[in-house]
Amino acid sequence: MPDQPVPAPPVGQASGKDPEPTAGSALAPVSRNIVRAEGGVVAADRTALLGHAGRTVWFTGLSGSGKSTLAFAVEEALVARGVAAYVLDGDNVRFGLNRDLGFSAEDRTVNIRRIGEVC
């Protein structure tokens, strides 16, 4: 299925889905009584503790092309070398965070945005 633009729902619309940003704008939270929380551990401290900086690696491809198999093999190789690694498998995310989403173009866009936010 070719990628096609998905129109963004209006911010604050009670659709059961997360609102999407429009081109060139930031997505502001619907609630105004929230503040961004910052922990006391900065990235440099975490890097020093772990011995390496954090990275996100995305494997993309068709269904059944071996993305998960490759991701788990890379995870095992990294952990064997003492590198902290974790696979956030797309199918597994649909059992939790994205369990309310289907496979429409709009839902796929929300799925990717949520996973990106977690990473």
Secondary structure, 3 states (H helix, E strand, C coil): CCCCCCCCCCCCCCCCCCCCCCCCCCCCCCCCCCCCCCCCCCHHHHHHHHCCCCCCCCCCCCCCCCHHHHHHHHHHHHHHCCCCCCCCCHHHHCCCCCCCCCCCHHHHHHHHHHHHHHC
